């Protein structure tokens, strides 16, 4: 990667559009990788 400061990269963030299927898959993967196993929740992601 080129030598670019982190704030420069953060200021160049772009928006993306997800399909319904893409949204479901991203939520599934988020839960799989970032939520502790055995945790109780309401299956909603509040970001």
Secondary structure, DSSP 8 states (H G I E B T S, - for coil): -----HHHHHTT-------HHHHHHHHHHHHHHHS-TT----S----
